[in-house]
Amino acid sequence: MTAQQRLLRPLSAGLRSARPRALHTSVRRLAPQRPPPPTRLEPLRMPADMPREDYAAPAAYTLSLMGRVIKYLVVGGATLAVIAIASYEGTHLYVEHVVLAAPSRSADDEAYGWADENQGWTGGQRGGTDPALGFRARHALRAAWIAWEWGAGDTASTIAKAAGHYAGNNSIHPEIRRPSTPSGSVNTVDRGYQLADEYIEAAIAAARRRGFAFPPELDPTRPAGPPAVNPHDDLVPSSHADATALDLLMLKAGVLERIGTRDAVSHAREVYEQVLAARLGEKHDLPVPKARLMRLAHKLGDLAQRHGDAAEAEAWWAWGLARAGLDLPQIKASVPASSSGGSWWWPFGGSKAAAAEAAAPQHPLHTALPPPVLRAATNLLISASAADAQTATPAGLDAAAAVQALALSLLPHPKSVAIPATSTGPTVLQETWEQQRAALVTLHKASVSHARKDASADPLELASSAADAAEAVLSTLTPSLPSAFTSPSSNPLAQPSKRLLRDTLSTAAEASFTRAVLLERRANLVTSRDDKIHCLEHAGEAYERAMSLAAAENGTTDAKSKKEEDAVGRGEDWTRFWTGYVRANEKIMKIVSEDEDKKGKGKEVKKTEKGKEEKTGKEDKK
């Protein structure tokens, strides 16, 4: 490096290290100014005590609340719907598989044929309802059963007689007979039976749409009464009808019969005759089909009697008995004319002796008649004798006595009823049924013997015998029915045994009541004070027992109890028995009070006589 270079080096170094601001001041002034970099500002903080306004939060809360409410409504509604549907279907399943599980159709050659007496709901030998009817028709039938048995919620529905379909009301029983209802008045009809009728009608319509064969309608111009068919000849088969269709028609007629108005009874008779015409083609030589026709004839006769057609009723009963080889007109024709004599309910004459019983043919048919035919024949004879007795004429009473003698000849002599086992259930139920019917016929015989003033039979003994026989049957059926009759739920003996228990309670109550009435009347005939009180005390006990049995029949108390004091909800029969009980006690109190009055008067007389004697003695001393 030269000396010049060394001299210039510091100068050049100084020039390089000089600041641009000092070198280019004029130029910087003319250049645009850059804005200063932005400074970060802190957000302003609101005071803690200042209210905050947030418009989104309330709207979100409202929407959330509405969503929860809608969710709860949907879930709750779905739950209620599921519960309702499950309850509805569960009830129908219970009715189908538990209540209606018993078979309702027996084989034609079955020995006892108890299943054939069950109310048929189209299920036949398998029970329940017929699957071929379809979903809606089967539900309609189950709904009909629910309305039939459980009612419709309210007690009754009033319908004017002018409406026609359910007008009128007649009964063959004198204790429940009512005066004829005047035109334009109002009748009371059970609403449950009305609903059952509507449901059954819907099931019939559904069955017709599905092609079930129903029997044809009967000719309205046909003569009244049974068909002109000889029971001993081979019957010409009638037009084909499905068993399910016949069950539906029987249900229709049954609910109309329970509605009980005049037009309903007339319609029921038409339906029963339609079913009978369809069953004429069955094998009549077998016991079960023969008993079916006899039961139909029994129903038609009873309905004709309720309708006021006594001659037609007797014709139907005679037609049914003819199928068992019993000639009802011949039995009544063999009764001699009753001789003159008084009667407590018919003052113009009566019978003196049991000529009717002696003249009645003794038929040793108990071993010959099959059990189903025997049951049907006995019921027919009971209805025929009751109708004759209600005429309250000497001829009617004699005819009733002859029919009762025939019925007793068909039934076995009373004996102890055995406790049934599973294998002997049908046999024991048959024997128990026969004992109950024998008690019932004996009770009817006691009433007729008392009305006829029959010297050969003591009405009080007959009534007591009927009461004892009914109590013996009742002891085997209470407090609960034997398991051989009711278990399992598909047991065909369940319904017949329940009906038998109801009939036994009714028979025992009426027998006790009849015995009490006869004892009370006997107390009026005896002269001894002790005998009067003895008869009236026994009458009061019989009235008490009748009240207990009537209450048990209504399901308000146990049949074993003997005293009832509350008359609420006991029914008309209980009130009738209670009236007799009060009357008997009043008579006892009257006799006791009269004795006390006589004793009081006797003491006063003795005191008076004693005073006179003392006074006379004092005068004598003076």
C-alpha positions as CSV (number, residue, x, y, z in Angstrom):
1,M,0.0,0.0,0.0
2,T,1.4,3.4,-1.0
3,A,1.6,6.4,1.2
4,Q,-1.3,8.1,-0.6
5,Q,-3.5,5.1,-0.1
6,R,-2.7,5.0,3.6
7,L,-3.6,8.7,3.9
8,L,-6.9,8.2,2.1
9,R,-8.0,5.1,4.0
10,P,-9.3,6.7,7.2
11,L,-11.2,9.2,5.1
12,S,-12.9,6.5,3.1
13,A,-13.6,4.5,6.3
14,G,-15.2,7.6,7.8
15,L,-17.4,8.1,4.7
16,R,-18.6,4.5,4.9
17,S,-19.5,4.8,8.6
18,A,-21.5,8.1,8.3
19,R,-25.2,7.8,9.0
20,P,-27.6,8.0,6.1
21,R,-29.7,10.6,8.0
22,A,-26.8,12.9,7.9
23,L,-26.0,12.3,4.3
24,H,-29.6,12.4,2.8
25,T,-31.5,14.8,5.0
26,S,-33.0,16.7,2.1
27,V,-34.0,13.5,0.3
28,R,-35.8,12.1,3.5
29,R,-37.8,15.2,3.9
30,L,-39.2,14.8,0.4
31,A,-40.0,11.0,0.8
32,P,-43.5,10.0,2.2
33,Q,-43.7,9.4,5.9
34,R,-44.4,5.8,7.0
35,P,-47.1,5.4,9.6
36,P,-46.0,4.3,12.9
37,P,-46.6,0.6,13.7
38,P,-50.0,0.1,15.4
39,T,-50.0,-0.3,19.1
40,R,-52.1,-3.2,20.7
41,L,-54.9,-1.7,22.8
42,E,-56.3,-3.5,25.8
43,P,-60.1,-4.2,25.7
44,L,-62.2,-2.1,27.9
45,R,-63.4,-3.9,30.9
46,M,-67.1,-3.5,32.0
47,P,-67.7,-2.7,35.6
48,A,-68.6,-5.7,37.7
49,D,-71.9,-4.2,38.8
50,M,-73.0,-3.3,35.3
51,P,-75.8,-5.6,33.8
52,R,-74.9,-7.6,30.7
53,E,-77.4,-7.8,27.8
54,D,-77.2,-11.2,26.0
55,Y,-80.1,-11.8,23.5
56,A,-78.9,-15.2,22.2
57,A,-79.0,-17.1,25.6
58,P,-82.8,-16.7,26.3
59,A,-83.7,-17.8,22.8
60,A,-81.4,-20.8,23.1
61,Y,-82.9,-21.6,26.5
62,T,-86.5,-21.4,25.2
63,L,-85.7,-23.7,22.3
64,S,-84.0,-26.1,24.6
65,L,-87.0,-26.1,26.9
66,M,-89.5,-26.6,24.1
67,G,-87.4,-29.5,22.8
68,R,-87.4,-31.2,26.2
69,V,-91.1,-30.7,26.5
70,I,-91.7,-32.1,23.0
71,K,-89.4,-35.0,23.8
72,Y,-91.2,-35.8,27.1
73,L,-94.6,-35.6,25.3
74,V,-93.5,-37.9,22.5
75,V,-91.9,-40.4,24.9
76,G,-94.8,-40.2,27.3
77,G,-97.4,-40.6,24.6
78,A,-95.5,-43.5,23.1
79,T,-95.3,-45.1,26.5
80,L,-99.0,-44.7,27.1
81,A,-99.8,-46.0,23.7
82,V,-97.6,-49.0,24.2
83,I,-99.2,-49.6,27.7
84,A,-102.7,-49.2,26.2
85,I,-102.1,-51.5,23.3
86,A,-100.3,-54.1,25.6
87,S,-103.2,-53.9,28.1
88,Y,-105.8,-54.3,25.3
89,E,-104.1,-57.2,23.6
90,G,-103.2,-58.7,27.0
91,T,-106.8,-58.7,28.0
92,H,-107.8,-60.3,24.7
93,L,-105.1,-62.9,25.2
94,Y,-106.3,-63.6,28.7
95,V,-109.9,-64.0,27.4
96,E,-108.7,-66.2,24.6
97,H,-106.3,-68.5,26.4
98,V,-107.7,-68.6,29.9
99,V,-111.3,-67.7,30.1
100,L,-112.4,-69.3,26.9
101,A,-109.8,-72.1,27.0
102,A,-112.4,-74.8,27.8
103,P,-113.7,-76.8,24.8
104,S,-117.3,-76.1,23.8
105,R,-118.0,-79.1,21.6
106,S,-118.0,-82.8,22.5
107,A,-117.6,-85.8,20.3
108,D,-120.9,-87.3,19.2
109,D,-120.3,-90.5,21.0
110,E,-118.9,-89.1,24.2
111,A,-120.2,-90.6,27.4
112,Y,-121.0,-87.5,29.5
113,G,-120.8,-84.7,26.9
114,W,-120.1,-81.9,29.5
115,A,-118.1,-79.8,27.0
116,D,-121.1,-79.6,24.7
117,E,-123.0,-77.7,27.4
118,N,-120.4,-74.9,27.5
119,Q,-121.1,-71.7,25.8
120,G,-119.5,-72.0,22.4
121,W,-117.4,-69.1,21.2
122,T,-116.5,-70.7,17.9
123,G,-113.4,-72.5,19.2
124,G,-115.0,-75.9,19.3
125,Q,-113.0,-78.7,20.9
126,R,-109.8,-76.6,21.1
127,G,-111.5,-73.7,22.9
128,G,-111.2,-70.0,22.4
129,T,-112.3,-68.5,19.0
130,D,-112.0,-69.9,15.5
131,P,-108.7,-68.6,13.8
132,A,-110.5,-68.8,10.4
133,L,-112.7,-65.8,11.4
134,G,-109.7,-63.4,11.1
135,F,-108.2,-60.8,13.4
136,R,-111.1,-58.3,13.6
137,A,-113.9,-60.9,14.0
138,R,-112.0,-62.7,16.8
139,H,-111.4,-59.4,18.6
140,A,-115.1,-58.6,18.2
141,L,-116.0,-61.9,19.8
142,R,-113.7,-61.3,22.7
143,A,-115.1,-57.8,23.1
144,A,-118.6,-59.3,23.1
145,W,-117.5,-61.7,25.9
146,I,-116.1,-58.8,28.0
147,A,-119.3,-56.7,27.6
148,W,-121.4,-59.8,28.3
149,E,-119.6,-60.8,31.5
150,W,-118.0,-57.6,32.8
151,G,-120.6,-55.1,31.6
152,A,-120.3,-51.8,29.9
153,G,-119.4,-49.6,32.8
154,D,-122.8,-48.1,33.5
155,T,-125.7,-50.1,34.9
156,A,-128.3,-49.8,32.2
157,S,-129.6,-48.0,29.1
158,T,-133.2,-46.8,28.8
159,I,-134.9,-47.4,25.5
160,A,-138.5,-46.5,24.7
161,K,-140.9,-49.3,23.9
162,A,-141.8,-47.6,20.7
163,A,-138.2,-48.2,19.6
164,G,-139.2,-51.8,19.1
165,H,-136.0,-53.8,19.2
166,Y,-135.7,-54.2,22.9
167,A,-139.2,-53.5,24.0
168,G,-141.3,-55.6,26.5
169,N,-140.5,-57.9,29.4
170,N,-142.1,-61.2,30.4
171,S,-141.0,-64.0,32.7
172,I,-142.2,-67.5,33.4
173,H,-141.3,-67.1,37.1
174,P,-144.2,-65.7,39.2
175,E,-141.9,-64.0,41.7
176,I,-140.2,-61.8,39.1
177,R,-143.2,-61.3,36.8
178,R,-144.0,-57.7,36.2
179,P,-147.1,-56.0,34.8
180,S,-147.1,-55.5,31.1
181,T,-145.5,-52.2,30.2
182,P,-147.9,-49.7,28.6
183,S,-147.3,-48.4,25.1
184,G,-144.8,-45.5,24.9
185,S,-143.3,-46.2,28.3
186,V,-139.6,-46.7,29.0
187,N,-137.9,-50.0,29.5
188,T,-134.5,-50.6,31.0
189,V,-132.0,-52.7,29.1
190,D,-128.5,-53.7,30.3
191,R,-125.9,-51.8,28.2
192,G,-123.4,-54.6,28.4
193,Y,-125.8,-57.0,26.6
194,Q,-126.5,-54.3,24.0
195,L,-122.7,-53.9,23.3
196,A,-122.3,-57.7,23.2
197,D,-125.1,-57.9,20.7
198,E,-123.4,-55.3,18.5
199,Y,-120.1,-57.1,18.6
200,I,-121.6,-60.5,17.8
201,E,-123.4,-58.9,14.9
202,A,-120.1,-57.5,13.6
203,A,-118.5,-61.0,13.9
204,I,-121.4,-62.6,12.0
205,A,-121.0,-60.0,9.2
206,A,-117.3,-60.7,9.1
207,A,-117.9,-64.5,9.0
208,R,-120.4,-64.1,6.1
209,R,-117.8,-62.1,4.2
210,R,-115.2,-64.8,4.7
211,G,-117.6,-67.4,3.2
212,F,-118.8,-69.3,6.2
213,A,-122.0,-71.3,5.4
214,F,-125.0,-70.1,7.5
215,P,-128.3,-71.9,7.6
216,P,-131.0,-70.3,5.4
217,E,-133.7,-68.0,6.8
218,L,-136.9,-69.8,7.8
219,D,-140.2,-69.3,6.0
220,P,-142.1,-66.6,7.9
221,T,-145.4,-68.3,6.9
222,R,-144.5,-71.6,8.6
223,P,-146.8,-72.9,11.4
224,A,-145.8,-72.1,14.9
225,G,-144.3,-74.9,17.0
226,P,-141.8,-77.7,16.5
227,P,-141.1,-79.2,13.0
228,A,-143.3,-82.0,11.9
229,V,-140.5,-84.7,12.1
230,N,-140.9,-88.1,13.7
231,P,-138.0,-88.4,16.2
232,H,-137.8,-92.1,15.7
233,D,-137.4,-91.9,11.9
234,D,-134.2,-91.1,10.0
235,L,-134.1,-87.3,9.6
236,V,-133.5,-85.9,6.2
237,P,-130.3,-83.9,6.3
238,S,-130.8,-80.2,6.1
239,S,-128.7,-77.7,4.2
240,H,-125.0,-77.6,5.2
241,A,-124.0,-75.1,7.9
242,D,-120.6,-74.6,9.4
243,A,-120.2,-75.3,13.1
244,T,-118.7,-71.8,13.6
245,A,-121.7,-70.2,12.0
246,L,-124.0,-72.1,14.3
247,D,-122.0,-71.0,17.3
248,L,-122.3,-67.4,16.2
249,L,-126.1,-67.8,15.9
250,M,-126.3,-69.4,19.3
251,L,-124.4,-66.5,20.8
252,K,-126.7,-64.1,19.0
253,A,-129.8,-65.8,20.4
254,G,-128.3,-66.1,23.9
255,V,-127.6,-62.4,24.2
256,L,-131.1,-61.5,22.9
257,E,-132.6,-63.9,25.4
258,R,-130.7,-62.1,28.2
259,I,-131.8,-58.7,26.9
260,G,-135.3,-60.0,27.7
261,T,-137.6,-57.6,26.0
262,R,-140.5,-58.9,24.0
263,D,-139.0,-58.2,20.5
264,A,-135.6,-59.5,21.6
265,V,-137.2,-62.7,22.8
266,S,-139.1,-63.1,19.6
267,H,-135.9,-62.6,17.6
268,A,-134.1,-65.1,19.8
269,R,-136.8,-67.7,19.1
270,E,-136.3,-67.2,15.4
271,V,-132.6,-67.7,15.7
272,Y,-132.9,-70.8,17.8
273,E,-135.4,-72.3,15.4
274,Q,-132.9,-71.5,12.6
275,V,-130.2,-73.4,14.4
276,L,-132.5,-76.3,15.2
277,A,-133.5,-76.7,11.6
278,A,-129.8,-76.9,10.7
279,R,-129.1,-79.5,13.3
280,L,-131.9,-81.8,12.3
281,G,-129.5,-83.5,9.8
282,E,-127.1,-84.7,12.5
283,K,-126.9,-88.3,13.7
284,H,-129.9,-88.3,16.1
285,D,-129.2,-91.8,17.4
286,L,-126.0,-90.7,19.2
287,P,-126.4,-89.2,22.7
288,V,-124.7,-85.8,22.2
289,P,-126.5,-84.7,19.0
290,K,-129.8,-85.9,20.6
291,A,-129.1,-83.9,23.7
292,R,-128.3,-80.8,21.6
293,L,-131.8,-81.0,20.0
294,M,-133.4,-81.5,23.3
295,R,-131.7,-78.5,24.8
296,L,-132.8,-76.4,21.9
297,A,-136.4,-77.6,22.3
298,H,-136.1,-76.7,26.0
299,K,-134.9,-73.1,25.2
300,L,-137.7,-72.7,22.6
301,G,-140.3,-73.9,25.1
302,D,-139.1,-71.6,27.8
303,L,-139.0,-68.6,25.5
304,A,-142.5,-69.4,24.2
305,Q,-143.7,-69.5,27.8
306,R,-142.1,-66.1,28.5
307,H,-143.8,-64.8,25.4
308,G,-147.1,-66.0,26.7
309,D,-147.6,-68.9,24.2
310,A,-148.3,-71.7,26.7
311,A,-149.6,-74.2,24.1
312,E,-146.5,-73.7,21.9
313,A,-144.2,-74.0,24.9
314,E,-145.8,-77.4,25.8
315,A,-145.5,-78.5,22.2
316,W,-141.8,-77.8,22.2
317,W,-141.2,-79.6,25.5
318,A,-143.1,-82.6,24.3
319,W,-141.1,-82.6,21.1
320,G,-137.9,-82.6,23.0
321,L,-139.0,-85.3,25.4
322,A,-140.1,-87.5,22.5
323,R,-136.5,-87.7,21.4
324,A,-135.7,-89.5,24.6
325,G,-138.7,-91.8,24.3
326,L,-140.9,-89.9,26.8
327,D,-144.5,-89.1,25.8
328,L,-145.5,-86.0,27.7
329,P,-149.1,-85.8,26.4
330,Q,-149.7,-89.4,27.3
331,I,-148.3,-88.8,30.8
332,K,-150.7,-85.9,31.4
333,A,-153.7,-87.8,29.8
334,S,-153.2,-90.6,32.2
335,V,-153.9,-88.3,35.1
336,P,-157.4,-88.8,36.5
337,A,-159.6,-85.8,37.2
338,S,-159.0,-84.3,40.6
339,S,-161.7,-84.6,43.1
340,S,-163.1,-81.6,44.9
341,G,-161.2,-80.2,47.8
342,G,-159.8,-76.9,49.0
343,S,-156.5,-75.4,48.2
344,W,-154.8,-72.5,49.9
345,W,-154.1,-70.9,46.5
346,W,-157.0,-72.2,44.5
347,P,-160.4,-72.0,46.4
348,F,-162.5,-73.8,43.8
349,G,-161.2,-77.4,44.2
350,G,-158.2,-79.6,44.5
351,S,-157.0,-83.2,44.8
352,K,-157.4,-85.3,47.9
353,A,-154.9,-88.0,47.2
354,A,-151.8,-88.7,45.1
355,A,-153.8,-90.3,42.2
356,A,-151.5,-88.5,39.8
357,E,-148.4,-90.1,41.2
358,A,-150.0,-93.5,41.2
359,A,-151.2,-93.1,37.7
360,A,-147.9,-91.7,36.4
361,P,-146.0,-94.5,34.6
362,Q,-142.8,-95.6,36.3
363,H,-140.1,-95.5,33.7
364,P,-137.0,-97.5,34.6
365,L,-135.0,-95.3,32.2
366,H,-132.3,-94.0,34.5
367,T,-129.9,-96.7,33.4
368,A,-131.1,-96.6,29.8
369,L,-130.8,-92.9,29.2
370,P,-127.3,-91.7,28.5
371,P,-126.1,-88.9,30.9
372,P,-126.4,-86.1,28.3
373,V,-129.9,-87.2,27.4
374,L,-130.9,-87.7,31.1
375,R,-129.8,-84.1,31.9
376,A,-131.8,-82.7,29.0
377,A,-134.9,-84.8,29.7
378,T,-134.9,-83.8,33.4
379,N,-134.7,-80.1,32.6
380,L,-137.5,-80.5,30.2
381,L,-139.7,-82.2,32.8
382,I,-138.9,-79.5,35.4
383,S,-140.0,-76.8,33.0
384,A,-143.2,-78.6,32.0
385,S,-144.2,-79.3,35.7
386,A,-143.5,-75.7,36.7
387,A,-145.7,-74.4,33.8
388,D,-148.5,-76.7,34.8
389,A,-148.2,-75.7,38.5
390,Q,-148.4,-72.0,37.6
391,T,-151.8,-72.4,36.1
392,A,-153.1,-72.9,39.7
393,T,-156.0,-75.1,38.5
394,P,-156.8,-78.6,39.8
395,A,-156.0,-80.1,36.4
396,G,-152.7,-78.2,36.2
397,L,-151.7,-79.2,39.7
398,D,-152.5,-82.9,39.0
399,A,-150.5,-82.8,35.7
400,A,-147.6,-81.1,37.5
401,A,-147.6,-83.9,40.1
402,A,-147.5,-86.6,37.5
403,V,-144.6,-85.0,35.6
404,Q,-142.7,-84.6,38.9
405,A,-143.3,-88.2,39.7
406,L,-141.8,-89.2,36.3
407,A,-138.8,-86.9,36.8
408,L,-138.1,-88.4,40.3
409,S,-138.3,-91.9,38.7
410,L,-135.6,-91.0,36.3
411,L,-133.3,-89.7,39.0
412,P,-131.5,-92.0,41.4
413,H,-132.2,-92.2,45.1
414,P,-130.3,-89.7,47.3
415,K,-126.9,-90.9,48.4
416,S,-123.7,-89.4,49.7
417,V,-121.8,-87.4,47.1
418,A,-118.1,-88.5,46.7
419,I,-115.2,-86.1,46.5
420,P,-114.0,-86.2,42.8
421,A,-110.6,-87.1,41.6
422,T,-109.1,-86.1,38.3
423,S,-110.1,-89.4,36.6
424,T,-113.6,-89.5,38.1
425,G,-114.5,-85.8,37.6
426,P,-117.2,-86.3,34.9
427,T,-118.8,-89.2,36.7
428,V,-118.9,-87.4,40.1
429,L,-120.2,-84.2,38.5
430,Q,-123.0,-86.2,36.9
431,E,-123.9,-87.8,40.2
432,T,-123.8,-84.4,42.0
433,W,-126.0,-82.9,39.3
434,E,-128.5,-85.6,39.7
435,Q,-128.7,-85.1,43.4
436,Q,-129.3,-81.4,43.0
437,R,-132.0,-81.9,40.4
438,A,-133.7,-84.5,42.7
439,A,-133.7,-81.9,45.5
440,L,-135.2,-79.3,43.1
441,V,-138.0,-81.7,41.9
442,T,-138.7,-82.6,45.5
443,L,-139.1,-79.0,46.4
444,H,-141.5,-78.5,43.5
445,K,-143.4,-81.6,44.7
446,A,-143.7,-80.1,48.2
447,S,-145.3,-76.9,46.8
448,V,-147.7,-78.8,44.6
449,S,-148.6,-81.3,47.4
450,H,-149.4,-78.3,49.7
451,A,-151.5,-76.7,47.0
452,R,-153.4,-80.0,46.3
453,K,-153.8,-80.8,50.0
454,D,-152.3,-84.2,49.3
455,A,-152.9,-86.4,52.3
456,S,-150.3,-89.0,51.2
457,A,-147.3,-86.6,51.3
458,D,-146.3,-84.1,54.0
459,P,-145.2,-80.9,52.3
460,L,-143.1,-79.9,55.3
461,E,-141.2,-83.3,55.2
462,L,-140.7,-82.9,51.4
463,A,-139.4,-79.3,51.8
464,S,-137.1,-80.4,54.7
465,S,-135.8,-83.3,52.6
466,A,-135.1,-81.0,49.6
467,A,-133.3,-78.6,51.9
468,D,-131.1,-81.4,53.4
469,A,-130.3,-82.8,50.0
470,A,-129.3,-79.4,48.7
471,E,-127.2,-78.8,51.7
472,A,-125.4,-82.1,51.2
473,V,-124.6,-81.2,47.6
474,L,-123.5,-77.7,48.7
475,S,-121.1,-79.2,51.3
476,T,-119.1,-80.8,48.5
477,L,-119.1,-77.6,46.3
478,T,-118.2,-75.0,49.0
479,P,-116.2,-73.1,50.1
480,S,-114.4,-73.7,46.8
481,L,-115.1,-76.0,43.9
482,P,-113.0,-79.2,43.8
483,S,-109.9,-78.9,41.7
484,A,-111.0,-81.8,39.6
485,F,-113.8,-79.6,38.2
486,T,-111.8,-76.3,37.8
487,S,-108.2,-77.2,37.1
488,P,-106.7,-76.6,34.6
489,S,-108.4,-73.6,33.0
490,S,-109.2,-75.7,29.9
491,N,-111.2,-78.2,32.0
492,P,-114.6,-78.7,30.3
493,L,-116.1,-79.3,33.8
494,A,-115.4,-75.7,35.0
495,Q,-118.5,-74.0,33.6
496,P,-121.0,-76.8,34.4
497,S,-119.7,-77.0,38.0
498,K,-120.1,-73.2,38.4
499,R,-123.6,-73.4,37.1
500,L,-124.3,-76.3,39.4
501,L,-123.1,-74.4,42.4
502,R,-125.3,-71.4,41.5
503,D,-128.3,-73.7,41.0
504,T,-127.6,-75.5,44.3
505,L,-127.5,-72.2,46.2
506,S,-130.8,-71.2,44.7
507,T,-132.4,-74.5,45.4
508,A,-131.2,-74.6,49.0
509,A,-132.4,-71.0,49.6
510,E,-135.8,-71.7,48.2
511,A,-136.1,-75.0,50.1
512,S,-135.2,-73.3,53.4
513,F,-137.7,-70.5,52.6
514,T,-140.5,-73.0,51.8
515,R,-139.7,-74.9,55.0
516,A,-139.9,-71.7,57.0
517,V,-143.2,-70.7,55.4
518,L,-144.7,-74.1,56.1
519,L,-143.5,-74.0,59.7
520,E,-145.0,-70.5,60.1
521,R,-148.3,-71.7,58.8
522,R,-148.2,-74.8,61.1
523,A,-147.7,-72.5,64.0
524,N,-151.1,-70.9,63.2
525,L,-152.8,-74.3,63.4
526,V,-151.4,-75.6,66.7
527,T,-153.0,-74.4,70.0
528,S,-150.2,-75.0,72.5
529,R,-148.1,-71.9,73.3
530,D,-144.9,-73.9,73.4
531,D,-145.6,-75.6,70.1
532,K,-146.3,-72.2,68.5
533,I,-143.0,-70.7,69.7
534,H,-141.1,-73.9,68.7
535,C,-142.4,-73.7,65.1
536,L,-141.8,-70.0,64.9
537,E,-138.2,-70.4,66.2
538,H,-137.4,-73.1,63.6
539,A,-139.0,-70.9,61.0
540,G,-136.8,-68.0,61.9
541,E,-133.7,-70.2,61.7
542,A,-134.8,-71.4,58.2
543,Y,-135.4,-67.8,57.2
544,E,-131.9,-67.0,58.4
545,R,-130.3,-69.8,56.4
546,A,-132.3,-68.8,53.3
547,M,-130.9,-65.2,53.7
548,S,-127.4,-66.5,54.0
549,L,-127.7,-68.7,50.9
550,A,-129.3,-65.9,48.9
551,A,-126.5,-63.5,49.8
552,A,-123.9,-66.2,48.9
553,E,-125.6,-66.6,45.5
554,N,-125.1,-62.9,44.9
555,G,-121.5,-63.2,45.9
556,T,-121.8,-61.0,49.0
557,T,-121.1,-63.5,51.8
558,D,-120.0,-67.1,52.5
559,A,-122.6,-69.8,52.4
560,K,-121.5,-71.2,55.7
561,S,-122.6,-68.1,57.7
562,K,-126.1,-68.1,59.1
563,K,-126.8,-64.5,60.0
564,E,-127.0,-61.4,57.8
565,E,-128.0,-58.0,59.0
566,D,-127.2,-55.6,56.2
567,A,-129.8,-55.6,53.4
568,V,-127.8,-53.4,51.1
569,G,-127.1,-55.1,47.8
570,R,-128.6,-58.4,48.8
571,G,-131.2,-58.6,46.0
572,E,-134.9,-59.2,45.9
573,D,-134.8,-62.7,47.2
574,W,-132.8,-61.7,50.3
575,T,-135.4,-59.0,51.0
576,R,-138.2,-61.5,50.7
577,F,-136.5,-63.9,53.1
578,W,-135.7,-61.0,55.5
579,T,-139.4,-60.0,55.5
580,G,-140.4,-63.5,56.6
581,Y,-137.7,-63.5,59.3
582,V,-138.9,-60.3,60.8
583,R,-142.5,-61.5,60.6
584,A,-141.7,-64.7,62.5
585,N,-139.8,-62.8,65.2
586,E,-142.7,-60.4,65.6
587,K,-145.1,-63.3,66.1
588,I,-142.8,-64.7,68.8
589,M,-142.6,-61.3,70.6
590,K,-146.3,-61.0,70.4
591,I,-146.9,-64.4,72.0
592,V,-144.3,-63.6,74.8
593,S,-145.8,-60.1,75.4
594,E,-149.3,-61.6,75.6
595,D,-148.1,-64.2,78.2
596,E,-146.5,-61.4,80.2
597,D,-149.7,-59.4,80.1
598,K,-151.7,-62.4,81.3
599,K,-149.2,-63.0,84.1
600,G,-149.4,-59.3,85.1
601,K,-153.2,-59.4,85.1
602,G,-153.1,-62.7,87.1
603,K,-150.9,-61.0,89.8
604,E,-153.2,-58.1,90.0
605,V,-156.2,-60.4,90.4
606,K,-154.4,-62.3,93.2
607,K,-153.5,-59.1,94.9
608,T,-157.1,-57.9,94.7
609,E,-158.4,-61.2,96.1
610,K,-155.8,-61.2,98.8
611,G,-156.8,-57.7,99.8
612,K,-160.5,-58.6,99.9
613,E,-159.7,-61.6,102.1
614,E,-157.7,-59.5,104.5
615,K,-160.5,-56.9,104.6
616,T,-163.1,-59.6,105.3
617,G,-160.9,-61.1,108.1
618,K,-160.6,-57.7,109.8
619,E,-164.4,-57.2,109.6
620,D,-165.0,-60.7,111.1
621,K,-162.6,-59.9,114.0
622,K,-164.5,-56.7,114.6
